[in-house]
Amino acid sequence: MKKTKYTIIALSSLLVLYSTGCQKQLDIKPKDTVEQDQAIKTSKDVQGVLIGAYTAAALRGLYGGRVMSTNDFLADDGDFSYFGTFSEYTELSNKTITVNNFFVEGVWDAGFNAINVCNNVLANLNLVDAANKDRVEGEAKFLRGLAYFDLARCFGKAWNDGTPTSNLAVPIVLAPTTSIPGIQRVSRNTVAEVYAQAISDLLVAEAKLNSDPSPGSRTPYADSFAASAILARIYLTQEKFADAETEATKIISSGAFSLVSDFGSEFQHPTQPTRVFNSTEDIFAIQISNQSGFNALNEVFASADFGGRGETVINDQHFARYEAGDKRAEEFYNDGSDNFTSKFNNLFGNVIVVRLAEIYLIRAEARIRKSAPDLTGAAQDINIVRNRAKLANTTANTAAALFTVLKHERRVELAFEGFRLWDLKRYKETTETTDEDGNVVASFPWNSPKLIFPIPKRERDANPSLTQNEGYQ
């Protein structure tokens, strides 16, 4: 019998993420529902499901790495070449995504799965004891807000592309789905509506979560600073530069974070084969575990010597971007025939979602582009990042010149971490596809429909209310 797989996962699946060890007897009767009053009855149960939300977010389709890698492949203009067997990455690199692309489908699946687990947590806040209620609500809303922001960016037009109040993004689902018959066949909400929901969730998280400024207090879970960091990203995307600067400053001025002294030390190395705890620079990072699988960035970007597939080769074009003496140019290696990035050489290394260097660059960009620019402050932020890379201070002293330097710093500091597509859309730049000799085959402006994911065919087959994006059938 043919089975239809739905995006919004039933409660039974999230309980697997939570725990399988708390039941005394295994009931193997086939069911399509789990009675919620039996599944979640205590504060401890809800907090266990919250752990399941982190596990859901860590799956490779989402923040286990593929939400970053898929968009970097779509944005790439020749800095790397893919010689692997995953047709999904080939489609992304060539800007010829099909509606059956399994990796794109995986981003949608994992994103809404994580959202549904968060919805189950939030629907049961009344069971959480007073001492933990704010934390549980804040963490669930952080994860939900983060996921909605990224799903909107992947499946909807950019904020600066047309009218956000009419452009479609993804459905907003805030009530938990607890059974297969209860699957919610909803329509897509607008870009503006999804951004507003993400901001609302993150503002609650920022207010309710801990913001202990002591450097030794860092945990692998979301806190107020993590919410501030994602808010800074959203406000920068919306060109609300004063708000982006304010959120970035909350983090920088707290004293809770510091850049690691050596750029390479921020990333995971194979000398420690188990997962690595957050560095002083990490604001929020996914902790890879046996439940979540492995680091998908390692899979696609590392050579076989370090657990990867050895199929994504870094080209000379990328190396030409570095200034002489830039320590970041040393974070590459040759396996005897091809060049690879060293950033993801640990199969079980953390996937860094947001780190302090990005926050300095967000604040620098906001200071350059806000209505009353602070060019001195922007240069100081840029220089902090440059100095860590052993480069001298920038000599740029005009808004235009500093903006050029800022864009360059983002390109080399954040390379292969999933930022390039969002940057070129924000800057209204063009990307390209190239042949094996580096010759340009085709060009794609920042607002090309080819730079937006299609709504997966399987989802539209299951839910006719989902309209397709331009250029796809």
N, C-alpha and C positions, 0 to 999 in steps of 0.2 A: 504494500500500500504506500502510495506516495505521501511523504510527510512535508508539510509546509513549515518552514522555519521563520519565526517572527522575530522582529527586532526587540520589542519590549518583552524582556524575559520574565517569566512567571516567578512567583515567590519561591517555588520549589528550587529553582536554580540558584537564587541568591543564598538560600540556606546551605547549599553545598559549599559556597564560598565562605560562609560563616563557620560552620562546624558540622562534622559528621560524627563526632565523638560523644555528643551529649545525649544520644538516644540509647536506651537500654536494650531495645529490641528493634530489629530491622523489619520494616513493613515493606514487602516487595509487591503489594497490590498496585497495579497500574492506576495512577491518578493524574488528572490534569489540574487539580487544585490542592492547596494546602490551607486548611482553615487557620486564619491569622491568629485567632485567639489561642490556638494550640501551639503555633510556631514561635510567636513572640509574646512572652508573658511577663518578663521581668526587665528591670533596668540592665542587668547583665546581658540579657538576650539582645537588647537594642544596641548595646555597645559592641557586642559581638558582630552584629550585622554591619555596624560602622567599619569594623576591621575588614569585613567583606567588601565594603565600598572601596577601600584602598586597594584591595586585591583586584577588584574589577578594573579600577583605573590603571593598574599596573600591567594588565594584559597587553601583549605585544601589539595588538591592533590599535591601542590608544597610547598611553604614556609609557608603555614598555618599549616604545621607540618608533612605531610606524606612523604615528601622526606627524612626527618630525621628518622621517626619511621620505615618505611619499610626497610631501610638499617640497622638500629639497630637490628631489628628482624632477618634479614638475617645473621648478624654477630654473634648473641648471641651464647655463648657456655655454657649456663646454669646459668647465673647470674639472669635471671628471667624466669618465666613460664607463658604461656598464657593459660587461661581457658575460653576464650570467644567464641562467636558464629561467628565471622568473619573468614570464611575459608581462606580468603586472608592472614591474619596474621599467621594462622596455617601453610599454605604452606611456607611462608617466614621463619618461625621459624624452620621448618623441612627441609629446603633447597630443597623443592619439588615444585617449582613454576610452575604453568601451564600457557600456553600462553593466557588464558582467565582471568588471575588474575586481578580483577577490580582495585585494588590499584596500581598495576604496570601500568596498562592502564591509570590510573588517573594521575600518574607522567608524562607520555608521553603527555597526552592531555593538562594538565595544563601548562607544560613546553613550548610546542609549541604555545599554546594560548597566553601566556605571550610574547613570542618572536614575534608573529605576531602583537600584539598591539604595541610593541616597533618598529617594522618595519614600521607600519603606521605613528608613530610619526616621525621617521627619514626620511621617504619619503616626509614629508611636512615641513621640516625645513625651506624651503624658505618663509613660511608664518609667521615664528616666528619673533617678533621684536628683534632688535639688543641687547637690554638689557637682554633678556632672552634666546637668541639662544644657547649660550655655555652651560648654565645650562640644558636646555631641551635636547640637544644632549648628554651631559654627563650622565644624569640620565637614559635616554633610553638605552644608550650603557652599562651602569653599569648593569642594569637589564638583558639585553640580554646576556652580557658576563657571568654573574653569572649563568643564566639558562643553557647556552651551556656547561659550565664547569661541572655542576652537571649532566646534561643529558648524557654527554660523560662518566662520571664515572659510572653512573647507567647501561647504555646499551652497553658499550664497555669494552674491557679489560683494566686492570690497565696500567698505563704508563710504568711500569717496567716489564710488562708481554709480552715478545716477541718484536715485531717491531711496534712501534706506527705509522710509515709511511705506514704500510700495514694493520694493524688491523682496523676493522671497528667500528665506533661509531654511530653517528646519522647524518641525513641530515643537511646540512647548507642551510638555506633559509633566504636570506637577503632582498628580495623584498616582499612587503605586498601582501597577498591574499585578494582580495576585492569582490570576488563572488564565488559561488559554482562551476560554470563551469570553473573558473580559478584556481581551486585547483592544486597545483604543485605536481605532482607525481615524486618526486626526489629520487635518490639513496642515500645510506649512504656514508658519508664522513669518512675519516680515523680519528683515535684518534688524530694524529698529526695535522691534518687540523682543527679539532674542537677546540683543545687547542689553536692553533695559532689564530683562530678567537676570542676566548674568551679573550686571552691576548691583541689582537689588540683593542677590544672594551674597555677593562678595562684601557689600557694605555691612550686612548682618554678621558675616564671618569676621570682618575686621573689628567690629564692636564687641563681639562676644568671646573671641579667642584671646589667649594669653599673649602678652608682648613683653616678656621678661627680657630686659636688655643685656643680661650677663652672658658673655660669650660661651660659657660652659653649659648653658641651659638648653642648647639646641637638641631637638628630637626629630625623628623621621616623620612626624605628623605635621599637618598644617597649623600655622599659628597666625596671629594678626599680621605679621610682616609678609607672610606668603600672600595673604589677601590683598595687602597694599601693593605688592609687586604686580599681581595680575590686574588690579585696577589701574596701575600706571600704564601697563600695556594697552588696556582698552582705551583709556583716555588719550594716549598718544595716537592710537588708530583713529579715533574720532576727531583728532586735531583739537582736543581740549588741552592745550599745552600747559596752562597754569595748573590745572588739576593734576596732570601727569607729573609736573614738577613737585607739587605738594606731596603726592603719594611716594615718589622716589625719595624725597627728603626725609620722610618719616623713617625710612629704612636706613639711609646713609647716616643720619644724625643720631640713630639709636645707640650705636656702638656695639650692637649685637653681632655684626659681621665685619670681616676684613678680607681683602684680597689675599690669597696665598702668595707667598713671596716669589715663587717660581711658577710660571704659567703652566708648565707640564704637570706640576703636582696637583692641579685642580682636577685632573682626569684620572681614570682608574687604570692601574697598571697590572700586568699579569703576575707580578711577584706575590700578589695576594689573591689567590684563586677564589676565595669566598667573597661575599658582598662586603663593601667598604662603607663605613659610616660617613655621614656628611662632613664636608670640610668647613672651615670658617667662612668660606665664600658662598656655600650653598644656602639658598633661601628656601627652596623646596625641591626635593629630589625623590624620585621613585626608588624604593628599595627593592631590588630584584630578589625574589625568593623562589623556593621550590614550587610554590603555588602559582606564581605569575609566569614561570617559565624561564626565559632568558632575555638578555638585552638585545633587542632587534637591531639596534644601531651597530652592535658588534657583528651581528650576522651579515649585514650588508656592507659595512665599511672596513672591517678588519680582514687581514689575510688569514689563510688557513693555519699559519703558525700560531695565531692567537685565538683560534676558535671560530673565526669568521669563514665566509665562503670564498674570499679572495677574488671577488668578481667586480669590485668597484675601484677603478684605478684613477689616481689623481694625476691630472695633466699638467704640462709645463705652464699652461695659461694661468693656472692658479698660483703656482710658485712665483710668477712674475708680479703678483700683486704685493709682495712683501718688500719693505724697504730693507736696505743693507743693515745688518745688525739686529733685525727683528727676531727675538727669541721664539716667536710663534712659528717661524718658518722651520724650526727644528723639530716640530711635533709631527714628523713624517718619517717613514722608513721604507727601505727597498727590500723586497723579499728575494732578490736575486734577479728579478726581471721587471717588476712593476713597483710603483710608488703607492703607498697607502697612508692614510691619516692615523696617528697614534692615539687619537682621542678616545677610542672605544676598544682598547686592547684587552679588556677584561670581560669575559663572557657573562659574568655575574656582577659586573660593575653597576653602580647606580646610574639611572637615567636622570640627568639634571634637567629639571623643568625650568627653573629660573635661578640665576646666580647674580652676585653683586656687580660684576663687571657690566652686565646688561643694564642694571639699574643706573649706574653712572652714565652710560651712553643714552638711556632714555632721558635722564635729567638734562644732559648736554643738549640733546635735540630739542627738548621742550624749551630750554633757555634760549636757544637760537631762534626758534620759530614762533614764540609767543609774541603778543602784540607789543610788549615793551621788552625787547631782548636784553638778556644779561650775557653779553659776549665774554666778559671776564670769567664769570662763573662757568660758562660752557667750556671755555678753554681749560679751566682747572679740572673739570670732570674728565675731559678727553685726555689730559696729560696724566692723570692718575692711571688710566688704562695703558697709555703709551709707555709710561715709565716702568710699569711692571714688566712690559715686553722689552725693557732695556733700550728704549728709544728716547731721544731728546724731546723736550717740549715742542709742541707745534708752534710755528711762526705765524700761522694764520691769525688775522686780527679783524677781519670783516665777517659779516654774517654769511655771505656767499662762500667765502674761503673756508670758514669754519664748518659750514654745512657739508662741503666737499670732503673735508677731513673726517667729519663725523661718519659719513656714509662709508668711507674707506675703512675706518676703524671697525664698524659693524661687520663689514665683509670679511675681514681677516680675524677678528677676535671671536666671532660667533660662527665661523665656517662649519658647515655640516651639522649644525645643531638645530636646524629646522626653522631658520629665520628668513632665508633669502626671499621666498615668495611674498611674504608679508611686507618686506622692505621694498621690493620693486613695485608692489601695488601702491604702497604709501607714497613712494617717490615718483610714481607714474613713469617707470622705466620699461624698457623692452627686453625680452629674453629671446633666445634663439635655440635652434637645433643645429647640430653640426655633424659632419661625416667623420670617418675615422682619421682623416687628414686634417681635421680642424676647420674645414671649409663650411661656411654658413649655408644651411639647406633651406631654412625658413625662419622668419621672424614673427614674434607674437607680442603685440602691445600689452601693457599692463592690464587692460580691461578686456582682453580676449576671452570669449566663452570657453576656450580650450584650457584656460588656467583656473577653471572651477570644476570641482568634482561633479559627475553626474549623480542623480539620485539612483541608487542601485536598482536594477531591473526587478530583482526578487522582491524588493520592498514595494515597488509600484504594482507588481502582480498581486501581492497580498493586500495592498491598501490602495484602491483606485483613487482615493482622495489626494494622493501625493502627485503633484504636477512635476514634469520633468524640466530640467534646466535647458536654456537655449543651446542649440547645437547638438543635442542628444535626442534619441527617440526612445 
